[in-house]
Amino acid sequence: MILDDFIVIDKTGLFCRYGDFYLDPKEAVKNAVISHAHGDHAIGGNVNVYCTEATSLFMLHRYKKFAAGEFNIKKYNSAFEVNGVKITFVPAGHILGSAMVLMEYQGVKYLYTGDYKLQPDKTCEPIEFVEADVLITETTFADPATQHPNAEEEISKLNTTTTNIMLGAYSLGKCQRLISLINDHCIEKRILLHHSMVPFVKIYEQMGVSLGKYEVYDRKVMKNNLTGMIYMVPPMVFRSYFKAINVIRVFATGWKHLQNNHEIQLYISDHADWNDIILTIQKVNPQQVWTNHGNGLQLKNYYEKSLVVKLLN
């Protein structure tokens, strides 16, 4: 029997009282099961952290000695227990080390997706589907009007200009995917990385992921080469240099409102769009869908007559 209160939301996040742990807590807790290392899912200071190896390395870089009291590193598809709840990490395809969390309790399977994507991405483990009785899915882009374009075609837009480009991107996941895509599809371009992005790139390489060519940003290099350069920077730097000259400003994201006033609009997202969410539901074949991280109302309406959809947030 599905337990309606197996996962509940409180001010700290998604709590499983049957196993006394949180999924991606927003505040430090005793037991944290972390799906991936983005800052809105993985904070420092938790006592016991259960995660993949890559996630632990990213957290150690970001939070240093405050990353966790103890890391319990788990491999994909290898079950372990937390206070009587059986847990298995399944590749989520979002960034390197990202995992969906399959929880089994009293014969019922609950699958928490964290963030996930179905688009191919050479820089992280591809998503794997498992069946579950309850799917707890993110709904960041759960809107029928949202359909992410092909990333390979999008990145090729950068070939339409020879002018230098300031490319805004998240430092973890998006940065590494873009480096790989640019090396594959914009071979005439030369990539310069903001220094803050380099440690995350090095962890990817440490984990055996080959991204291709890049250089650490050098002002002289950028100044002496007025064409063919892509200077990749994190969002905060991108926003602070809004008056940058001799560059085209481009920001890689699935959000339309973040593309405003950019000469080139680069719709590359690391989340599932509407069609991907529908396909995931088909693959998981749940009895119920619980939504999180976004607005699940359109999903609820879509399945009104065929599937129980509960909005957790």
Rosetta silent file (secondary structure, phi, psi, omega in degrees, C-alpha in Angstrom):
SEQUENCE: MILDDFIVIDKTGLFCRYGDFYLDPKEAVKNAVISHAHGDHAIGGNVNVYCTEATSLFMLHRYKKFAAGEFNIKKYNSAFEVNGVKITFVPAGHILGSAMVLMEYQGVKYLYTGDYKLQPDKTCEPIEFVEADVLITETTFADPATQHPNAEEEISKLNTTTTNIMLGAYSLGKCQRLISLINDHCIEKRILLHHSMVPFVKIYEQMGVSLGKYEVYDRKVMKNNLTGMIYMVPPMVFRSYFKAINVIRVFATGWKHLQNNHEIQLYISDHADWNDIILTIQKVNPQQVWTNHGNGLQLKNYYEKSLVVKLLN
SCORE:     score description
SCORE:     0.000 S_00000001
   1 L     0.000  131.125  178.152    0.000    0.000    0.000 S_00000001
   2 L   -68.263  130.226  177.982    1.306    3.435   -0.973 S_00000001
   3 L   -91.591  114.792 -177.291    1.948    5.596    2.076 S_00000001
   4 L   -62.113  -24.573 -178.864    0.671    9.118    1.376 S_00000001
   5 L  -106.507   22.177  179.336    3.072   10.515    3.962 S_00000001
   6 L   -60.602  -42.089  173.229    6.145    8.541    2.864 S_00000001
   7 L  -123.636  125.122  176.553    7.632   11.848    1.676 S_00000001
   8 E  -125.614  157.076  179.020    6.401   15.125    3.151 S_00000001
   9 E  -104.074  130.356  169.810    7.580   18.702    2.677 S_00000001
  10 E  -129.696 -170.170 -174.795    8.593   20.913    5.574 S_00000001
  11 L   -63.162  -20.700 -178.977   10.731   24.051    5.811 S_00000001
  12 L   -90.360  -18.836  178.970   13.887   21.935    5.408 S_00000001
  13 E   134.477 -147.475 -177.522   12.718   20.078    2.321 S_00000001
  14 E   -87.440  116.951 -173.679   11.558   16.588    1.412 S_00000001
  15 E  -115.310  131.102  172.428   11.489   14.402    4.520 S_00000001
  16 E  -106.663  100.428 -177.211   11.128   10.633    4.779 S_00000001
  17 L   -72.923  -22.783  179.291   10.195   10.026    8.419 S_00000001
  18 L   -68.973  -27.892  176.718   10.132    6.264    7.887 S_00000001
  19 L  -111.944   -0.313 -179.625   13.863    6.367    7.162 S_00000001
  20 L    52.184   51.790  176.237   14.619    9.553    9.100 S_00000001
  21 E  -144.212  159.913  175.125   16.376   11.247    6.184 S_00000001
  22 E  -108.591  147.909  170.542   15.922   14.224    3.886 S_00000001
  23 E   -97.806  118.619  177.763   16.192   14.285    0.114 S_00000001
  24 L    47.996   56.984 -176.425   18.280   17.290   -0.983 S_00000001
  25 L   -63.982  152.017  179.152   17.632   19.281    2.230 S_00000001
  26 L   -89.516  -15.579  176.258   17.732   23.086    2.235 S_00000001
  27 L  -129.527  157.146 -178.876   19.209   23.187    5.750 S_00000001
  28 L   -63.247  135.606 -178.341   21.827   20.984    7.379 S_00000001
  29 L  -134.823  175.946  179.138   20.366   17.743    8.782 S_00000001
  30 L   -71.292  -48.896 -177.824   21.521   14.500   10.368 S_00000001
  31 E  -124.637  117.267 -178.391   20.884   12.266    7.340 S_00000001
  32 E  -123.432  124.493  172.678   20.888   13.705    3.823 S_00000001
  33 E  -101.283  113.665 -170.739   20.416   11.746    0.612 S_00000001
  34 L  -104.876  124.313 -178.252   21.783   14.029   -2.121 S_00000001
  35 L   -77.244  -38.385  178.942   20.710   13.573   -5.743 S_00000001
  36 L  -164.696  173.858 -164.850   23.355   15.852   -7.267 S_00000001
  37 L   -95.725   10.754  173.905   25.751   18.657   -6.413 S_00000001
  38 L   -65.706  147.380 -171.111   23.983   21.801   -7.589 S_00000001
  39 L   -61.605  -24.919  178.720   23.714   24.338   -4.788 S_00000001
  40 L   -84.602    1.697  177.173   19.906   24.227   -4.604 S_00000001
  41 L  -124.211  -22.443 -174.855   20.089   20.470   -3.937 S_00000001
  42 L  -132.205  104.189  175.688   23.347   20.004   -2.039 S_00000001
  43 L  -104.654  164.102  178.288   24.272   22.237    0.891 S_00000001
  44 L   -86.775  167.298  172.853   27.159   21.797    3.287 S_00000001
  45 L    96.011   -4.804  176.894   27.043   20.893    6.958 S_00000001
  46 E   -68.054  148.979 -178.313   24.987   17.699    6.922 S_00000001
  47 E   -74.493  -56.877  178.718   26.176   15.026    9.354 S_00000001
  48 E  -116.909  121.402  178.934   25.725   11.949    7.138 S_00000001
  49 E  -115.010  130.130  175.661   25.586   12.400    3.371 S_00000001
  50 E  -110.574  120.791 -175.842   24.660    9.600    0.979 S_00000001
  51 E  -164.025  178.009  174.978   25.627   10.373   -2.612 S_00000001
  52 L   -81.589  168.125 -178.710   27.702    9.317   -5.620 S_00000001
  53 H   -62.279  -46.473 -178.445   31.455    9.844   -5.781 S_00000001
  54 H   -60.601  -41.651  178.845   31.286   12.730   -8.249 S_00000001
  55 H   -60.139  -41.158  179.184   28.714   14.515   -6.102 S_00000001
  56 H   -63.891  -40.219 -179.422   30.985   14.217   -3.068 S_00000001
  57 H   -66.013  -41.232  177.500   33.946   15.669   -4.990 S_00000001
  58 H   -64.319  -41.707  179.968   31.931   18.661   -6.190 S_00000001
  59 H   -66.864  -38.751  178.638   30.649   19.280   -2.659 S_00000001
  60 H   -64.264  -37.835  176.736   34.139   19.003   -1.189 S_00000001
  61 H   -66.184  -44.310 -174.007   35.390   21.613   -3.641 S_00000001
  62 H   -73.417  -42.458 -172.414   32.511   23.995   -2.939 S_00000001
  63 H  -108.070   -4.524  179.000   32.211   23.619    0.845 S_00000001
  64 H    53.573 -130.383 -174.793   35.694   22.386    1.790 S_00000001
  65 H   -70.718  -10.721  178.692   35.786   21.054    5.380 S_00000001
  66 H   -95.216   10.077 -176.124   32.130   22.004    5.872 S_00000001
  67 L   -62.163  -44.111 -178.406   30.956   19.715    3.068 S_00000001
  68 E  -171.522  155.213  172.080   29.752   16.934    5.407 S_00000001
  69 E   -66.863  -44.711  178.298   30.457   15.166    8.654 S_00000001
  70 E  -152.526  133.926  173.950   30.809   11.926    6.717 S_00000001
  71 E   -94.668  129.675  172.177   30.290   10.968    3.085 S_00000001
  72 E  -107.362   95.148 -173.557   28.736    7.588    2.393 S_00000001
  73 E   -79.858  127.328 -177.918   29.704    7.077   -1.251 S_00000001
  74 L  -124.609  141.831  177.446   27.381    4.785   -3.189 S_00000001
  75 L   -85.529  159.735  175.564   27.619    3.379   -6.707 S_00000001
  76 E   -63.089  146.124  173.432   24.771    3.374   -9.159 S_00000001
  77 L    58.083   29.460  177.007   22.395    0.399   -9.035 S_00000001
  78 L  -126.202  108.971 -171.355   23.847   -0.851   -5.753 S_00000001
  79 L   -71.618  146.097  173.604   21.255   -0.998   -2.964 S_00000001
  80 E  -145.422  168.425 -178.152   21.913    0.192    0.598 S_00000001
  81 E  -118.110  142.596  170.880   19.731    0.896    3.624 S_00000001
  82 E  -126.287  105.665  178.207   19.070    4.016    5.668 S_00000001
  83 L    50.809   46.065  173.948   17.100    3.226    8.813 S_00000001
  84 L    91.078   -7.754  176.398   15.115    0.431    7.224 S_00000001
  85 E   -99.750  125.273  178.869   14.459    2.077    3.851 S_00000001
  86 E   -81.048  128.243 -175.794   16.197    0.398    0.906 S_00000001
  87 E  -125.189  140.284  175.172   17.776    2.968   -1.418 S_00000001
  88 E  -136.315  129.948  174.397   19.312    2.631   -4.881 S_00000001
  89 E   -85.271  133.316 -179.993   20.900    5.404   -6.935 S_00000001
  90 E  -125.362  133.749 -178.370   19.958    5.376  -10.629 S_00000001
  91 E   -53.394  134.184 -176.848   21.629    7.656  -13.234 S_00000001
  92 L  -104.501  -13.279  177.330   19.562   10.810  -13.828 S_00000001
  93 L    72.621   10.511 -175.121   21.396   12.233  -16.861 S_00000001
  94 L   -83.769  -61.296  172.658   21.393   15.762  -15.393 S_00000001
  95 L  -141.785  176.672  178.483   25.101   16.341  -14.623 S_00000001
  96 L   -58.318  129.235  178.425   28.035   14.105  -13.759 S_00000001
  97 L    83.242   -3.063 -178.152   27.152   12.010  -10.700 S_00000001
  98 L   -69.889  144.033 -174.660   23.471   12.985  -10.689 S_00000001
  99 E  -139.377  140.252  162.074   21.144   10.291   -9.416 S_00000001
 100 E   -83.511  150.269 -174.348   17.495    9.479   -9.142 S_00000001
 101 E  -113.010  108.321  176.984   16.752    7.955   -5.749 S_00000001
 102 E   -91.120  119.722 -178.965   14.767    4.695   -5.719 S_00000001
 103 E  -115.529  131.645  179.618   13.371    4.023   -2.253 S_00000001
 104 E  -120.946  128.650 -178.471   11.708    0.739   -1.278 S_00000001
 105 E  -150.859  126.067 -179.550    9.652    0.350    1.887 S_00000001
 106 L    52.036   41.868  175.124    7.069   -2.275    2.814 S_00000001
 107 L    79.374    3.664 -179.425    7.025   -3.597   -0.736 S_00000001
 108 E  -111.700  139.173 -179.137    6.341   -0.209   -2.362 S_00000001
 109 E  -107.116  127.521  177.219    8.806    1.609   -4.640 S_00000001
 110 E  -118.497  125.852 -177.961    9.117    5.413   -4.611 S_00000001
 111 E  -114.087  113.584  175.864   11.354    7.065   -7.225 S_00000001
 112 E   -95.431  123.860 -173.042   12.610   10.601   -6.585 S_00000001
 113 L   -81.609  -25.810 -163.523   14.061   12.086   -9.760 S_00000001
 114 L    58.490 -148.582  172.031   15.962   15.084   -8.443 S_00000001
 115 L   -90.882  144.358 -177.833   16.787   17.020  -11.635 S_00000001
 116 L  -152.332  158.333  173.975   17.050   14.935  -14.782 S_00000001
 117 L  -143.837  154.586 -179.709   17.282   15.139  -18.546 S_00000001
 118 L  -104.207  -17.970  179.903   16.772   12.757  -21.442 S_00000001
 119 L   -61.279  145.278  177.143   18.821   14.588  -24.081 S_00000001
 120 L   -63.553  144.211 -178.306   22.146   12.916  -24.933 S_00000001
 121 L  -155.637  110.939 -176.842   25.154   14.340  -23.112 S_00000001
 122 L   -67.756  -14.457 -172.843   28.646   12.861  -23.406 S_00000001
 123 L   -92.557    0.494  177.352   29.768   14.552  -20.184 S_00000001
 124 L  -147.914  168.673 -179.629   27.562   12.611  -17.754 S_00000001
 125 L   -67.212  132.428  179.467   25.978    9.216  -17.222 S_00000001
 126 L   -68.508  149.799 -179.584   22.852    8.757  -19.390 S_00000001
 127 L   -60.963  143.904  173.248   19.520    8.453  -17.627 S_00000001
 128 L  -121.888  139.195 -178.999   18.271    4.968  -16.788 S_00000001
 129 L  -100.386  137.968  172.840   14.608    4.178  -16.263 S_00000001
 130 L  -132.291  149.534  178.664   13.260    1.921  -13.537 S_00000001
 131 L   -80.265  148.513  179.522    9.658    1.142  -12.713 S_00000001
 132 L  -152.731  157.515  178.418    8.176    2.408   -9.469 S_00000001
 133 L   -76.386  -33.759  178.676    4.794    2.663   -7.771 S_00000001
 134 E  -128.823  128.433  174.580    5.236    6.371   -7.079 S_00000001
 135 E  -106.262  119.857  177.048    7.203    8.813   -9.238 S_00000001
 136 E  -103.769   97.405 -168.504    8.300   11.976   -7.424 S_00000001
 137 E  -109.268  144.671  169.017    9.294   14.159  -10.353 S_00000001
 138 E   -68.731  148.892  179.877   10.704   17.638  -10.774 S_00000001
 139 E  -130.924   39.171 -178.638    8.417   19.860  -12.849 S_00000001
 140 L   -53.552  -44.635 -178.435   10.749   22.752  -13.697 S_00000001
 141 L  -120.321   38.995 -178.599    9.543   22.796  -17.324 S_00000001
 142 L   -81.117   68.960 -178.659    6.231   20.929  -16.962 S_00000001
 143 L  -141.170  123.839 -178.598    4.455   23.059  -19.543 S_00000001
 144 L   -54.884  -23.836 -179.200    3.201   21.704  -22.915 S_00000001
 145 L   -78.107  -11.131 -177.658    4.514   24.890  -24.532 S_00000001
 146 L   -99.761  114.008  175.214    8.081   24.069  -23.464 S_00000001
 147 L  -135.204  114.449 -176.495   10.027   21.789  -25.767 S_00000001
 148 L   -71.614  131.366  177.831   13.805   21.976  -25.633 S_00000001
 149 L   -73.156  171.021  178.222   15.476   22.082  -29.056 S_00000001
 150 L   -63.950  125.444 -175.326   18.333   19.849  -30.134 S_00000001
 151 H   -65.094  -35.490 -179.967   21.471   20.948  -28.256 S_00000001
 152 H   -64.276  -40.055  177.921   23.773   20.203  -31.193 S_00000001
 153 H   -70.010  -37.313  179.698   21.750   22.498  -33.458 S_00000001
 154 H   -64.301  -46.324 -176.431   21.623   25.195  -30.792 S_00000001
 155 H   -64.469  -27.281  179.546   25.381   25.231  -30.176 S_00000001
 156 H   -67.228  -15.153  175.121   25.947   25.605  -33.922 S_00000001
 157 H   -59.930  -27.624 -179.147   24.390   29.075  -33.658 S_00000001
 158 H   -67.085  -17.046  178.127   27.730   30.213  -32.272 S_00000001
 159 H   -79.744   -6.521 -177.081   29.201   29.603  -35.740 S_00000001
 160 H   -81.166   -3.292  177.574   27.019   32.379  -37.194 S_00000001
 161 L  -136.787  148.002  172.712   29.389   35.063  -35.905 S_00000001
 162 L   -99.113  -11.282  178.382   33.139   35.568  -35.894 S_00000001
 163 E   -62.600  146.801  177.102   32.878   38.231  -33.196 S_00000001
 164 L   -60.807  148.441 -174.548   34.129   37.184  -29.764 S_00000001
 165 E  -120.913  131.817  166.030   31.429   35.778  -27.485 S_00000001
 166 E   -97.319  112.686 -173.248   30.898   36.147  -23.753 S_00000001
 167 E  -107.102  111.889  177.642   29.018   32.957  -22.919 S_00000001
 168 E   -84.188  135.003 -178.581   27.196   32.800  -19.598 S_00000001
 169 L  -160.319  152.091  174.950   26.706   29.342  -18.121 S_00000001
 170 L   -67.207  141.410 -170.745   26.382   27.563  -14.793 S_00000001
 171 L   -69.384  -26.062 -176.289   29.786   26.422  -13.573 S_00000001
 172 L  -116.622  116.543  177.371   28.772   22.841  -12.840 S_00000001
 173 L    98.833  -65.001 -178.916   27.193   20.683  -15.525 S_00000001
 174 H   -67.543  -44.905  179.380   26.287   23.286  -18.135 S_00000001
 175 H   -54.470  -50.453 -175.664   29.866   24.569  -18.468 S_00000001
 176 H   -68.250  -37.908  177.048   31.294   21.114  -19.100 S_00000001
 177 H   -63.907  -40.955 -179.909   28.540   20.144  -21.531 S_00000001
 178 H   -66.767  -40.100  177.147   29.115   23.346  -23.493 S_00000001
 179 H   -56.845  -46.683 -179.651   32.874   22.786  -23.691 S_00000001
 180 H   -63.764  -45.154 -179.617   32.230   19.359  -25.185 S_00000001
 181 H   -64.250  -41.498  179.779   29.573   20.624  -27.600 S_00000001
 182 H   -65.135  -41.838  178.290   31.730   23.537  -28.773 S_00000001
 183 H   -63.809  -30.943 -178.973   34.699   21.252  -29.390 S_00000001
 184 H   -83.830  -33.199 -168.721   32.483   18.928  -31.433 S_00000001
 185 H  -123.661   -7.657  177.739   30.437   21.470  -33.403 S_00000001
 186 L  -131.050   61.529 -166.662   32.285   24.815  -33.326 S_00000001
 187 L   -68.320  -16.428  178.713   35.779   23.584  -34.108 S_00000001
 188 L   -84.558   -9.817 -176.504   37.077   26.992  -35.221 S_00000001
 189 L   -85.128  152.220  178.104   36.297   28.531  -31.825 S_00000001
 190 E  -116.946  123.732 -172.829   38.786   28.907  -28.992 S_00000001
 191 E   -96.578  125.631  171.902   37.407   28.456  -25.469 S_00000001
 192 E  -114.006  131.565 -177.446   38.578   30.577  -22.539 S_00000001
 193 E  -106.526  136.863  169.775   37.254   29.675  -19.082 S_00000001
 194 L   -60.064  141.872 -172.076   36.690   31.951  -16.117 S_00000001
 195 H   -59.224  -29.625 -177.961   39.025   30.779  -13.356 S_00000001
 196 H   -69.632  -18.514 -178.784   36.163   29.830  -11.010 S_00000001
 197 H   -85.988  -21.561 -171.731   34.937   27.202  -13.495 S_00000001
 198 H   -61.103  -43.927 -179.143   38.233   25.401  -13.842 S_00000001
 199 H   -57.824  -38.640  177.786   38.129   23.305  -10.603 S_00000001
 200 H   -65.914  -39.459  177.067   34.800   21.735  -11.621 S_00000001
 201 H   -61.640  -41.830 -179.743   36.231   20.972  -15.064 S_00000001
 202 H   -63.421  -35.388  177.409   39.249   19.330  -13.426 S_00000001
 203 H   -66.727  -40.460  174.494   36.967   17.082  -11.357 S_00000001
 204 H   -55.734  -47.692 -179.089   35.219   15.975  -14.560 S_00000001
 205 H   -65.448  -38.892  176.139   38.610   15.103  -16.010 S_00000001
 206 H   -58.682  -33.780 -179.941   39.607   13.369  -12.760 S_00000001
 207 L   -86.582    8.034  173.850   36.481   11.214  -13.157 S_00000001
 208 L    90.605   12.646 -179.375   37.557   10.230  -16.662 S_00000001
 209 L   -94.981  119.970  179.142   35.399   12.599  -18.720 S_00000001
 210 L   -91.884  119.524 -175.909   37.201   14.052  -21.738 S_00000001
 211 L   -99.772  -22.846 -174.983   35.802   17.486  -22.625 S_00000001
 212 L   104.218 -164.358 -171.895   38.203   18.631  -25.310 S_00000001
 213 L   -80.995  142.366  173.153   40.280   21.798  -25.602 S_00000001
 214 L  -162.845  163.680  176.780   39.949   24.862  -23.375 S_00000001
 215 E  -135.297  154.226  172.556   42.196   27.475  -21.761 S_00000001
 216 E   -74.505  138.642 -176.641   42.050   29.493  -18.581 S_00000001
 217 L   -54.829  133.935  175.449   41.029   33.086  -19.366 S_00000001
 218 L  -133.110  119.430 -175.843   43.885   35.466  -20.103 S_00000001
 219 H   -57.596  -37.360 -179.498   43.016   39.103  -20.675 S_00000001
 220 H   -65.282  -38.702  179.360   45.895   39.551  -23.120 S_00000001
 221 H   -62.707  -45.465 -179.230   44.711   36.643  -25.237 S_00000001
 222 H   -65.078  -39.589 -178.067   41.204   38.075  -25.428 S_00000001
 223 H   -69.267  -34.580 -176.352   42.504   41.551  -26.204 S_00000001
 224 H   -88.203   -6.463  179.332   44.842   40.367  -28.949 S_00000001
 225 L  -126.820  104.238 -173.884   42.269   38.133  -30.655 S_00000001
 226 L   -89.953   -0.805  178.501   39.172   40.023  -31.769 S_00000001
 227 E  -139.468  154.719  170.193   37.509   37.060  -33.469 S_00000001
 228 L    78.147    6.850 -177.245   36.829   33.411  -32.808 S_00000001
 229 E  -102.560  141.757  171.647   37.037   33.503  -29.005 S_00000001
 230 E  -120.959  113.735  178.244   34.434   32.232  -26.546 S_00000001
 231 E   -99.314  108.766 -177.246   34.909   33.498  -23.002 S_00000001
 232 E   -93.063  128.352 -174.967   32.766   31.324  -20.728 S_00000001
 233 E  -134.497  154.693  175.917   31.757   32.885  -17.417 S_00000001
 234 L   -72.916  164.043 -174.863   29.415   32.028  -14.508 S_00000001
 235 H   -53.772  -42.296 -176.786   26.072   33.895  -14.206 S_00000001
 236 H   -62.968  -41.680  178.081   27.250   36.430  -11.622 S_00000001
 237 H   -67.904  -40.633  179.383   30.179   37.499  -13.786 S_00000001
 238 H   -58.097  -44.029 -179.056   27.952   37.557  -16.880 S_00000001
 239 H   -70.102  -34.022 -176.546   25.535   39.943  -15.171 S_00000001
 240 H   -74.057  -25.023 -179.692   28.301   42.175  -13.815 S_00000001
 241 L  -101.663   45.130 -176.717   29.876   42.680  -17.244 S_00000001
 242 L   -69.871  -14.464  177.976   26.690   43.883  -18.931 S_00000001
 243 L  -104.316   15.734 -179.526   28.632   46.722  -20.584 S_00000001
 244 L   -57.002  136.658 -177.641   31.365   44.497  -22.009 S_00000001
 245 L  -105.540  161.189  177.417   32.518   45.753  -25.408 S_00000001
 246 L    61.294   24.046  175.330   33.670   43.927  -28.545 S_00000001
 247 L  -139.384  153.349  168.576   31.736   40.792  -27.573 S_00000001
 248 E   -95.069  129.290 -179.012   28.348   39.278  -28.268 S_00000001
 249 E   -89.480  126.428 -179.157   26.612   38.337  -25.027 S_00000001
 250 E  -135.666  137.753  177.156   25.024   34.855  -25.005 S_00000001
 251 E  -125.887  127.004 -177.164   23.521   32.922  -22.098 S_00000001
 252 E   -89.317  111.888 -178.798   22.890   29.174  -22.305 S_00000001
 253 L  -163.712  159.550  174.604   19.591   28.290  -20.646 S_00000001
 254 L   -87.757   -8.063 -177.629   16.173   26.786  -21.229 S_00000001
 255 L   -85.342  122.130 -178.416   14.470   29.842  -19.701 S_00000001
 256 H   -64.469  -37.366 -175.555   13.110   32.257  -22.303 S_00000001
 257 H   -68.432  -18.065  177.653   13.131   35.271  -19.963 S_00000001
 258 H   -87.838   -2.044  178.551   16.902   34.898  -19.522 S_00000001
 259 H   -96.429   -1.460 -175.722   17.400   35.180  -23.296 S_00000001
 260 L   -57.909  137.141  173.732   16.057   38.731  -23.506 S_00000001
 261 L    66.287   15.492  176.730   18.110   41.263  -25.475 S_00000001
 262 L   -98.237  135.918 -177.391   20.728   38.713  -26.540 S_00000001
 263 L   -65.220  -36.737  174.768   21.760   38.699  -30.192 S_00000001
 264 L  -116.398  125.781  179.137   22.072   34.916  -30.132 S_00000001
 265 L  -101.287  118.504 -171.992   19.556   32.927  -28.086 S_00000001
 266 E  -112.628   94.271 -177.113   21.025   29.628  -26.912 S_00000001
 267 L   -88.478   83.568  175.785   18.316   27.291  -25.621 S_00000001
 268 L  -122.749  115.425 -175.922   20.328   24.518  -24.010 S_00000001
 269 L  -119.658  148.625  176.364   18.744   23.043  -20.889 S_00000001
 270 L  -105.932   20.805  177.035   19.802   20.245  -18.555 S_00000001
 271 L  -115.161  161.782  173.982   16.236   19.587  -17.409 S_00000001
 272 L   -74.085  137.118  173.868   13.439   17.448  -18.803 S_00000001
 273 L   -91.952 -172.394 -175.755   10.890   19.331  -20.895 S_00000001
 274 H   -56.449  -50.381 -178.030    7.179   18.506  -21.126 S_00000001
 275 H   -63.681  -35.852  178.694    7.577   15.640  -23.604 S_00000001
 276 H   -67.089  -38.696  178.248   10.452   14.174  -21.601 S_00000001
 277 H   -65.148  -42.854  178.926    8.387   14.222  -18.404 S_00000001
 278 H   -62.297  -43.090  178.689    5.503   12.466  -20.166 S_00000001
 279 H   -64.794  -39.836  178.751    7.898    9.838  -21.565 S_00000001
 280 H   -61.874  -41.776  177.405    9.469    9.342  -18.133 S_00000001
 281 H   -61.544  -40.131  177.581    6.046    8.712  -16.620 S_00000001
 282 H   -62.810  -43.133 -177.036    5.394    6.116  -19.328 S_00000001
 283 H   -69.468  -41.295 -177.586    8.723    4.405  -18.643 S_00000001
 284 H   -75.213  -30.283  176.069    8.390    4.410  -14.839 S_00000001
 285 L    55.949   53.086 -176.439    4.740    3.278  -15.090 S_00000001
 286 L   -82.302  161.512  170.517    3.711    4.578  -11.654 S_00000001
 287 L   -81.753  -31.257  179.472    0.357    4.327   -9.925 S_00000001
 288 E  -137.297  151.471  173.376    0.822    7.878   -8.651 S_00000001
 289 E  -121.920  127.002  174.915    2.922   10.912   -9.603 S_00000001
 290 E  -111.093  132.028 -174.135    3.988   13.428   -6.961 S_00000001
 291 E  -105.858  151.558 -175.378    5.371   16.717   -8.280 S_00000001
 292 E  -156.281  161.004  176.110    8.131   18.926   -6.890 S_00000001
 293 E    55.600   67.736 -179.972   10.493   21.747   -7.959 S_00000001
 294 E   132.216 -172.257 -178.695    8.166   23.690  -10.189 S_00000001
 295 L  -101.501  115.010 -178.726    4.456   23.885  -10.963 S_00000001
 296 L   -95.192    9.819 -174.204    2.810   20.490  -11.455 S_00000001
 297 H   -63.296  -41.787 -179.532   -0.689   21.829  -12.078 S_00000001
 298 H   -66.855  -32.913  175.999   -0.630   21.309  -15.849 S_00000001
 299 H   -67.239  -41.167  178.098    0.590   17.760  -15.314 S_00000001
 300 H   -60.482  -43.749  179.583   -2.257   17.169  -12.856 S_00000001
 301 H   -66.656  -38.483 -178.635   -4.764   18.469  -15.390 S_00000001
 302 H   -62.182  -39.006 -176.996   -3.256   16.379  -18.193 S_00000001
 303 L  -101.286   20.170 -172.698   -3.668   13.147  -16.206 S_00000001
 304 L   -50.686  -39.260 -174.498   -6.950   14.156  -14.566 S_00000001
 305 L  -103.819   -0.201 -173.161   -8.834   11.047  -15.718 S_00000001
 306 L  -128.139  -15.657 -173.584   -6.033    8.503  -15.913 S_00000001
 307 L  -155.812  140.869  176.871   -3.491    8.942  -13.116 S_00000001
 308 E   -75.555  121.065  176.927   -3.284   10.275   -9.568 S_00000001
 309 E  -121.138  120.789 -178.801   -1.079   13.386   -9.539 S_00000001
 310 E  -113.577  130.479  179.095   -0.309   15.006   -6.169 S_00000001
 311 E   -89.417  112.368  179.705    1.358   18.397   -5.869 S_00000001
 312 L   -75.940  -30.867 -176.244    3.928   18.267   -3.064 S_00000001
 313 L  -112.260    0.000    0.000    4.807   21.944   -3.269 S_00000001
